[in-house]
Structures are given as C-alpha cells and as structure tokens.
Amino acid sequence: MNTLYVLTGLVVALGTAPAPSTAPAPSPPPPAIRVLSDVALPSAFEWASDVRWASDKSVYLGVSVVGTFEVSLDPAGPPPKEMIPGRSKPGGFWASEQIAVSSQYLVAAGPALAVTWRRLADPARKEEPFDFIQGIDIQENRLAILGGRRDEKGGYGTDGAIAWIGNLDKKLTDLRPVLYDTSGPGTRNMGRCGSAPLGAVRFLPGGSLLVIPGVQPGISLYDFAGKLVRTWDTTSLGIDSVCGGMTEDSQAHRIMGPAASRYAWLNQWRTVDTLLPLPGGPGLVVRRAENGHTFWDLKILNLAGTAMSFALPFEGSSEFFHLGGDVRAGKIVFLLYETVFNGGGKDRPTPPRLIVAEPQLRPAQ
C-alpha cells in the first residue's frame, strides 16, 4: 500500500473552457519502507507484544507473562533463548509487555507494577516499582521511563512527574524527572489514562531523548543533560490527546476496565504505537482503526518542527492490532500483534508477524 499525494488546482474563466494540460502526471512518491521479509511467529510466541534487535540475525521478544526471549530470524537457526523468565517460573517477572536493550542491559516492563532489568552477561534481575508504565528505553546504562509512580511515603504522583531518566549502574537511585503532568501534583492525566497504551519514549543517536506522553498533548525533545530542546504540537501531526477532558466516573472507568473496553475506547483515536530512531529523524508510528481494520502512518519529525507522513504497507485484519518496532544498521523490525480476539469462535490471537524492512525516505533537516 503506497501513499499517493496529489495536489490539484483549477482556475476557469467564466464561459471559457480550460486549456488541456500538457504537463506530465506527477509520479507517486516511493514507499516509506521496503519490506524484506514477513514471517508469522510460532504459537510459543503468540502473546508477543514488543521487539528489539539482539543482533543482525536475531531479536528480543517481550512475550507478556511468558517472559523475554532471544529469537533467531532464521527458522532453521538456533533455538530461542530465555532471557527473563515469565511469571510461572521460579523468580520470574510478571509480564514482559515492553522491552528495551543496550549493549549492557536488557529491560522489561508490564503495563504496571514494576520495571525489571538484568545485565546481558548476568541473569540476576533487579526491579523498581511503578504504578503505570507507558514506555521504556535504554541507551547504554541510561534508562528512560514514562509513567506514574508513588513516592517513598506512598503518595501517588505528588511531584507531578511522569517521565524520568536514571542510571542502571546506580540501580535507579538517581532517577530525575524531565516531564511533568500538565494537571500538576497528583498527575491526574496519567492516573486516568495510564493503563492505555498512549505514550512512548526513545533515546536518539547522540543521547537526546524524545518523549511522547500520550496522556496529554505535545512531544518533547531533551538533550543528553535532560534540558528541553524543542517541542512539537501533536494536534498538527494528527495525533489525539483526550485524557485531560475526561470525567473520573465515565470514560476513565472504561480505560481502567477489561481489555476489550479499553481497546475499543482507544480505537476512536489516532495514537502512537512506537517510536523509531531513524537516520532521517525520529519516526512516529501512528495507529488508526478504520472499517474494522488497523492501519499505520510513519511520521518523520525534523527540527524545524514539521513532519513528513507516509502510509506503512501493511494492515491488521481487525481493529485490535498494534505495532512494536526497532532500528538497527539501516533495517527496521516490526512486530504486528493482536490485542483483543474473543468472539466469532476465536479464542486465540492471530499469530504475530515479524516484518523486516528498509527505510526508503530521509526527510531534509
């Protein structure tokens, strides 16, 4: 599926027929990506919900309550390697729904409760409690977390912070806020919508950090020291932010309820599924549900404050699909997975797909 941009203009004098055009028809722009492979995962990974490159030939998969695994892209390659055990294993972690990796650490998180990490060379895990976890990313030993948490006295969101940077070498004892909830102390926006997948964080080459809170408008870029560099307006980018206008006893209760209700609410809006650190600029994978299917646009930001937008050439066969993704050595790996699947005699999700692609376009900076 290619995106076609058409710009038309017609000026006709009263009573005069327009002269035939001799200009050649414009050529459609090239696709944003070129798909290299598209493979369905085996049933052992049917609950996969996030992906990161492990090497040129393998990826890490976050497989919810089953754990985190390194998996070869070649079906005939080495067998999967368990990196973080799931909740049914002794000492396992409750849900690896989000993952992040650097040359030193592997990090996993569920949608709530805790973030866990281990060194790649040492399976021993450590954890840090969080009430909500919207997004995680790591660059070497620096971990970024988007979400909501309690202070040492048990007060939720007392300082209003919703995004932090900390050092895993220091076991996150140095966590410092970089972004605050616009509702102030108590972080009501995050409290209302923290359980819905709306936000994302991503380190970019050079150490800067991009934060999309999701629960409130705006996109923020911070330098290595955590200083705000610039912002983008999400509305102008076609991304919805609706949490601030909710009432505590209506829509917010739907979001905190069963997954089917939460994702049905989410399908009303255009939201960011994942962030990609592309060579031409940060890539926002924006999700939309239409006519019973799921589609995605790739929006590439530049420092001028604008973005180029391209449709991605695949779709979900229902309105409950999502995309995870990562970039390595000029290639993108996507994980396409289904979140709600009950009904119609179907009691298992559609097998997730691993899609490896090459970006084709780089916007001018």
C-alpha positions as CSV (number, residue, x, y, z in Angstrom):
1,M,0.0,0.0,0.0
2,N,1.7,3.2,-1.2
3,T,0.7,6.7,-0.1
4,L,-0.2,9.0,-3.0
5,Y,-0.1,12.7,-2.6
6,V,-2.0,14.7,-5.2
7,L,-2.1,18.5,-5.4
8,T,-4.6,19.8,-7.9
9,G,-5.5,23.4,-8.9
10,L,-8.0,24.6,-11.5
11,V,-8.9,28.2,-12.5
12,V,-11.6,28.6,-15.1
13,A,-12.7,31.9,-16.5
14,L,-16.5,32.3,-16.8
15,G,-17.7,30.9,-20.1
16,T,-14.2,29.7,-21.1
17,A,-13.2,26.1,-21.4
18,P,-10.0,25.2,-19.7
19,A,-7.0,24.6,-21.9
20,P,-5.8,20.9,-22.0
21,S,-2.8,20.3,-19.7
22,T,0.4,19.3,-21.3
23,A,2.3,18.8,-18.1
24,P,3.1,15.1,-17.3
25,A,1.3,13.4,-14.5
26,P,3.3,13.6,-11.3
27,S,4.9,10.3,-10.2
28,P,3.8,8.9,-6.9
29,P,6.5,9.2,-4.2
30,P,8.4,6.0,-3.3
31,P,7.1,3.9,-0.4
32,A,8.4,4.8,3.1
33,I,9.8,1.4,3.6
34,R,10.7,-1.7,1.5
35,V,9.6,-5.0,3.1
36,L,12.4,-7.6,3.1
37,S,10.6,-10.4,5.0
38,D,7.3,-11.1,6.7
39,V,7.0,-14.2,8.9
40,A,4.4,-15.4,11.3
41,L,5.7,-16.4,14.7
42,P,5.1,-19.9,16.1
43,S,2.4,-20.5,18.8
44,A,5.0,-20.3,21.6
45,F,5.2,-16.6,20.9
46,E,1.6,-15.8,20.2
47,W,1.5,-13.4,23.2
48,A,4.5,-11.3,21.9
49,S,3.9,-7.6,22.3
50,D,7.3,-5.9,21.8
51,V,10.5,-6.4,19.8
52,R,14.1,-5.1,19.9
53,W,17.1,-6.1,17.7
54,A,19.5,-8.5,19.5
55,S,21.9,-8.9,16.6
56,D,21.8,-8.7,12.8
57,K,20.3,-12.2,12.8
58,S,18.1,-12.2,16.0
59,V,15.7,-10.2,18.0
60,Y,14.4,-10.0,21.6
61,L,10.7,-10.6,22.1
62,G,8.7,-9.5,25.1
63,V,6.1,-12.2,25.4
64,S,3.9,-10.9,28.2
65,V,3.5,-13.4,31.1
66,V,5.7,-16.0,29.2
67,G,8.9,-13.9,29.5
68,T,11.5,-12.3,27.3
69,F,13.4,-14.4,24.7
70,E,16.1,-14.0,22.1
71,V,14.8,-15.5,18.8
72,S,16.6,-16.1,15.5
73,L,15.1,-14.6,12.4
74,D,16.1,-17.8,10.6
75,P,13.6,-20.6,11.4
76,A,16.5,-23.0,11.0
77,G,18.7,-21.0,13.3
78,P,19.5,-21.5,17.0
79,P,16.6,-22.3,19.3
80,P,15.0,-19.5,21.4
81,K,17.0,-18.4,24.4
82,E,15.1,-17.3,27.6
83,M,16.4,-14.0,28.9
84,I,13.9,-13.1,31.5
85,P,11.6,-15.9,32.8
86,G,7.8,-15.4,32.9
87,R,5.6,-15.4,36.0
88,S,5.1,-19.2,36.1
89,K,8.9,-19.8,36.6
90,P,10.7,-19.5,39.9
91,G,11.9,-16.0,40.2
92,G,10.1,-14.9,37.1
93,F,8.8,-11.5,36.1
94,W,5.0,-11.0,36.0
95,A,4.7,-9.6,32.4
96,S,7.3,-8.5,29.8
97,E,4.9,-6.4,27.6
98,Q,7.6,-3.8,26.9
99,I,11.3,-4.3,26.4
100,A,14.4,-2.2,25.8
101,V,18.0,-3.2,25.3
102,S,21.5,-1.7,25.1
103,S,25.0,-3.2,24.8
104,Q,24.9,-3.7,28.6
105,Y,21.4,-4.2,29.8
106,L,18.0,-5.8,28.9
107,V,14.9,-4.2,30.5
108,A,11.3,-5.3,30.6
109,A,8.1,-3.9,32.0
110,G,4.4,-4.7,32.2
111,P,1.8,-2.0,31.9
112,A,2.1,-1.5,35.6
113,L,3.6,-2.7,38.9
114,A,7.4,-2.7,38.1
115,V,10.3,-2.3,35.7
116,T,12.9,-5.1,35.8
117,W,16.4,-5.3,34.3
118,R,19.4,-7.6,34.0
119,R,22.9,-7.3,32.6
120,L,23.2,-9.2,29.3
121,A,26.2,-11.1,30.9
122,D,24.4,-11.8,34.2
123,P,20.8,-13.3,34.5
124,A,20.3,-11.8,38.0
125,R,17.4,-9.3,37.9
126,K,16.5,-6.2,39.8
127,E,13.2,-4.3,40.0
128,E,11.8,-0.8,40.5
129,P,8.1,-0.4,41.4
130,F,5.9,1.8,39.2
131,D,2.1,2.2,39.2
132,F,1.9,2.8,35.4
133,I,4.5,2.2,32.7
134,Q,3.7,3.8,29.4
135,G,7.1,3.5,27.8
136,I,10.7,2.5,28.5
137,D,14.0,2.8,26.6
138,I,17.7,2.4,27.4
139,Q,20.9,3.8,26.0
140,E,24.0,2.1,27.5
141,N,23.3,2.5,31.2
142,R,20.7,5.3,31.0
143,L,17.1,4.2,31.4
144,A,14.1,6.4,30.4
145,I,10.7,5.7,31.9
146,L,7.3,7.2,31.1
147,G,4.5,6.5,33.6
148,G,3.3,7.2,37.1
149,R,4.7,6.2,40.5
150,R,4.4,6.7,44.2
151,D,6.9,8.4,46.4
152,E,8.7,6.9,49.4
153,K,5.7,7.8,51.7
154,G,3.2,6.0,49.3
155,G,1.8,9.2,47.8
156,Y,1.0,8.9,44.1
157,G,2.4,11.5,41.7
158,T,3.0,14.0,44.5
159,D,5.6,16.0,42.5
160,G,3.6,15.7,39.2
161,A,6.4,13.9,37.3
162,I,5.5,11.5,34.5
163,A,8.9,10.9,32.8
164,W,12.4,10.2,34.3
165,I,15.9,9.4,33.4
166,G,18.1,7.2,35.7
167,N,21.3,5.2,35.7
168,L,21.0,1.4,36.0
169,D,24.6,1.2,37.2
170,K,23.2,3.1,40.2
171,K,20.1,0.9,40.4
172,L,17.9,4.0,39.5
173,T,18.7,5.7,42.8
174,D,19.4,8.8,40.8
175,L,16.0,8.9,38.9
176,R,15.3,12.5,38.0
177,P,12.2,13.9,36.3
178,V,12.2,15.5,32.8
179,L,8.5,15.9,32.2
180,Y,5.5,16.8,34.4
181,D,1.8,16.2,34.1
182,T,0.0,19.4,33.0
183,S,-2.6,18.7,35.7
184,G,0.0,19.3,38.4
185,P,0.6,17.2,41.5
186,G,-1.4,14.1,41.6
187,T,-0.8,13.5,37.9
188,R,-4.5,13.2,37.1
189,N,-3.9,12.8,33.3
190,M,-1.6,9.8,33.9
191,G,-3.9,8.5,36.6
192,R,-6.9,8.5,34.2
193,C,-5.2,7.0,31.1
194,G,-2.0,5.3,32.4
195,S,-3.3,1.8,31.7
196,A,-4.0,2.6,28.0
197,P,-1.0,2.3,25.5
198,L,-0.8,6.0,24.5
199,G,2.8,7.2,25.1
200,A,6.4,6.3,24.2
201,V,10.0,7.3,25.0
202,R,13.1,6.8,22.8
203,F,16.7,7.7,23.0
204,L,18.1,9.1,19.8
205,P,21.7,8.9,18.4
206,G,23.9,11.3,20.3
207,G,22.0,10.7,23.6
208,S,19.0,13.0,23.2
209,L,15.6,11.7,24.4
210,L,12.2,12.0,22.7
211,V,9.1,11.8,25.0
212,I,5.5,11.4,23.8
213,P,3.4,11.5,27.0
214,G,0.2,10.4,25.2
215,V,-1.9,11.2,28.2
216,Q,-1.5,14.9,27.4
217,P,-0.7,16.9,24.2
218,G,2.8,17.6,22.9
219,I,6.1,15.9,22.1
220,S,9.3,16.9,23.9
221,L,13.0,16.6,22.9
222,Y,15.6,16.7,25.6
223,D,19.4,16.8,25.2
224,F,21.8,14.5,26.9
225,A,21.7,16.5,30.1
226,G,17.9,16.4,30.2
227,K,17.4,20.1,29.0
228,L,14.4,20.7,26.9
229,V,15.5,21.4,23.3
230,R,12.2,21.8,21.4
231,T,8.6,20.6,21.3
232,W,6.1,19.5,18.6
233,D,2.3,20.0,18.6
234,T,0.6,16.7,18.5
235,T,-2.7,18.0,17.1
236,S,-1.0,19.4,14.0
237,L,0.6,16.0,13.5
238,G,-2.8,14.2,13.5
239,I,-2.2,12.6,17.0
240,D,-5.1,12.7,19.5
241,S,-4.7,13.6,23.2
242,V,-8.0,13.2,25.1
243,C,-7.3,12.4,28.7
244,G,-7.4,15.9,30.1
245,G,-11.1,16.3,29.2
246,M,-12.3,13.1,30.8
247,T,-14.5,12.8,33.9
248,E,-13.4,10.5,36.6
249,D,-16.6,8.4,36.5
250,S,-17.2,7.9,32.8
251,Q,-14.5,7.3,30.1
252,A,-11.8,6.9,32.7
253,H,-13.6,3.8,34.2
254,R,-13.7,2.3,30.7
255,I,-10.0,2.6,30.3
256,M,-9.3,1.0,33.7
257,G,-11.7,-1.9,32.9
258,P,-11.4,-5.0,30.8
259,A,-9.0,-5.0,27.8
260,A,-11.9,-5.2,25.3
261,S,-13.4,-2.0,26.7
262,R,-10.0,-0.3,26.9
263,Y,-9.0,-1.0,23.3
264,A,-12.5,-0.2,22.0
265,W,-12.1,3.2,23.5
266,L,-8.6,3.5,22.1
267,N,-9.8,2.8,18.6
268,Q,-11.6,6.2,18.5
269,W,-8.3,8.0,18.4
270,R,-5.0,8.3,16.5
271,T,-2.2,7.3,18.8
272,V,1.5,6.5,18.7
273,D,2.3,2.8,18.8
274,T,6.0,3.0,18.8
275,L,9.0,5.4,18.1
276,L,11.8,4.6,15.7
277,P,15.2,6.3,15.8
278,L,15.6,6.6,12.0
279,P,18.6,8.2,10.3
280,G,16.5,11.0,8.9
281,G,14.8,11.8,12.2
282,P,12.5,10.3,14.9
283,G,9.9,8.2,13.3
284,L,6.4,8.1,14.9
285,V,4.3,5.0,14.0
286,V,0.8,6.4,14.3
287,R,-2.1,4.0,14.6
288,R,-5.7,4.3,13.4
289,A,-8.6,1.9,13.3
290,E,-11.0,2.2,10.3
291,N,-13.7,0.0,8.9
292,G,-12.8,-3.0,11.1
293,H,-9.1,-2.9,10.2
294,T,-5.9,-1.3,11.7
295,F,-3.6,1.0,9.7
296,W,-0.4,2.9,10.5
297,D,1.3,6.0,9.2
298,L,5.0,6.7,9.7
299,K,5.6,10.4,10.6
300,I,9.2,11.5,10.5
301,L,9.9,14.6,12.5
302,N,12.6,17.2,11.8
303,L,14.0,20.0,14.0
304,A,12.1,22.6,12.0
305,G,9.0,21.4,13.8
306,T,7.3,19.8,10.8
307,A,6.9,16.1,9.7
308,M,6.7,14.0,6.6
309,S,4.0,11.4,6.6
310,F,3.8,8.1,4.8
311,A,1.4,5.1,5.0
312,L,3.0,1.8,6.0
313,P,2.4,-1.0,3.5
314,F,0.6,-3.5,5.9
315,E,-2.5,-3.6,8.0
316,G,-4.2,-5.5,10.8
317,S,-7.1,-7.8,9.8
318,S,-9.2,-6.5,12.7
319,E,-9.3,-3.2,14.6
320,F,-7.3,-4.5,17.5
321,F,-3.8,-4.8,16.1
322,H,-0.7,-2.9,17.2
323,L,2.9,-2.4,16.1
324,G,6.2,-2.6,18.0
325,G,9.4,-1.8,16.3
326,D,13.2,-1.2,16.4
327,V,16.0,0.0,14.1
328,R,19.5,-1.5,13.6
329,A,22.1,-0.9,10.9
330,G,19.6,0.6,8.4
331,K,16.9,-2.0,9.0
332,I,13.6,-1.8,10.8
333,V,12.0,-4.8,12.5
334,F,8.2,-4.5,13.2
335,L,6.1,-6.8,15.4
336,L,2.5,-6.8,14.3
337,Y,0.3,-8.3,17.0
338,E,-3.4,-8.6,18.1
339,T,-4.6,-7.5,21.5
340,V,-8.3,-8.4,21.5
341,F,-9.6,-11.5,19.8
342,N,-12.5,-13.0,21.7
343,G,-15.7,-13.6,19.8
344,G,-16.7,-15.2,16.5
345,G,-15.5,-18.6,17.7
346,K,-11.9,-17.3,18.0
347,D,-10.1,-17.9,21.4
348,R,-6.5,-17.2,20.4
349,P,-4.9,-14.2,18.8
350,T,-3.8,-14.1,15.2
351,P,-0.2,-15.3,15.1
352,P,2.1,-12.2,15.5
353,R,4.2,-11.3,12.5
354,L,7.8,-10.2,12.4
355,I,8.3,-7.8,9.5
356,V,11.9,-6.7,8.5
357,A,12.1,-3.7,6.2
358,E,14.4,-1.0,4.9
359,P,13.5,2.7,5.2
360,Q,13.4,4.4,1.8
361,L,13.0,8.1,2.6
362,R,15.0,10.6,4.6
363,P,13.5,14.0,5.1
364,A,15.7,17.0,4.7
365,Q,16.8,18.5,8.1
